[in-house]
Structures are given as structure tokens and as C-alpha cells.
Amino acid sequence: MTNTDTPNSHIETSIEITVNGIRLSVSANHSLIQALWKTGHPNFKSASCLEGVCGSCRIMVKYSNQPEVDMALACQSQVESGMQVVFPQYLEKESPALLNHRYQLQSSVESEQQLKAVFPEAAHCRHCHGCTVACPKGIDVEQGITLANEGKLGAAGELFINCVMCDLCTTSCPENIAPNYVALFARRTTAVNQPTPPNLANRLQALQRGELTIKY
């Protein structure tokens, strides 16, 4: 029986990249997040969904063959030799865009008016395209804000169906708008204003009357 394996076929190729100003040698043929884990650097700030939220591995990346800097997600970015990566720190308390927008959804409340009350900054969109350019999922974020401002909350919410809440659109906005949270509001208000299906309404009423038992 002939062994067709070459002597070093199990050895992975290493390439050089820069992450947060640190020069690293990582395994090729991996996503950036996988390469960092394999190299023993799992704890870069905001480096993974292990922090509990999809989208937390947002990065700014510049490849050696292009002049511009791109926004991306580390889990979806293939490592390339010479790439320069920064995991941006999120401006937790300094940015007005990160104010806690509190609201209580009620079907009787006019959604468009509630949007203006909770997110007044949304009306100040400059249409600079910065949020759309920053989105690593290719969402037309600016259009979503435009639709929300026009009261078309259903369409605005659907536009953000692939949003992973990475907040890059928020950090790129000169007017301190938080587009992803506007989108959440749009989706929630659309849902709360939908009529309850009759079968669900009947079940809820039966629960209130104590006719059904809930097993935990």
C-alpha cells in the first residue's frame, strides 16, 4: 500500500499580519477570528461573538493590495499576508448615540410620532452615506433611516433583516444616529401593531382563565 501523503502535508502555512498594531504570524486559509484563536490570541477586545452578541467582531481592515480601509467582520474575513486589522473600541459612554433609548410599545400609540420622540436625531440625517459604507453586511442603512423618517417602518425594519448589531453604522454617523436601534424600533412597532392571529388569541385567553397548564 502506497502512502500518498507528502512529508509535510500536515504543516500549515504561516503568514504575517498586523492586528491592533501587533505583528503576528498566523495560520493561512482561515478566517481572521479562527487564525487568532489558533495562534493563541483569543482575547482581543471585541474580537468575537463569545462576548455574547453576533457582530461584536467588527474590524477595520486594510489589505496590502488596496489603498482604502474597509469595515468588516473578523469571522467573515479571510486572512491575507500583509493585512492590517484594528478592532475598534466602542465609545460606550462618550457618544450621545449610545444613549439608552427607552420606550414602551403600545398598539394604540402612533408609531411615527413615537419614533420622532424616542429618536429625534434620526431626522437630522445628512445623507452622507457613511453608515451604508460602514456596514459589513451590505445593508443600505441610509435608505432604512429615510424610510423610517417617512413613517414606512415596516419597510425600514425589513431592510435590516441581516443586521448583526455590530454598531459600525452608529460609530460612523456624524449626527449620532443609531440606525440599527432605529431598525429594531421599526421591527418591534410593526410587530406590535399586527393583529393577533385568532388561534394565538384563543390560547392566550385560555391561559388567562387557567384552562391550560404550562410546564417549565
Number of C-alpha atoms within 10 A of each C-alpha: 3 4 5 6 8 7 7 7 7 8 8 11 10 14 16 17 21 18 19 14 10 11 12 15 16 25 22 18 15 17 17 25 23 22 22 22 16 13 13 9 13 15 12 15 14 18 25 22 14 12 13 8 13 16 24 24 24 28 26 20 21 18 17 13 8 9 8 9 12 17 19 22 26 25 21 15 15 15 25 19 15 15 18 21 24 18 19 16 11 17 11 10 9 9 12 14 22 18 12 9 13 8 11 8 15 12 14 8 12 12 21 16 13 17 21 15 12 15 20 13 15 20 16 12 17 12 13 11 16 18 24 21 19 22 25 21 18 13 19 15 25 21 17 25 27 17 18 26 22 12 18 17 27 17 17 27 24 16 19 23 12 10 21 17 19 22 21 27 25 24 22 18 21 14 16 19 25 25 25 22 18 24 25 19 24 27 20 15 24 19 14 13 15 9 9 11 8 9 8 10 12 12 13 13 12 13 13 10 9 10 10 12 8 7 4 3
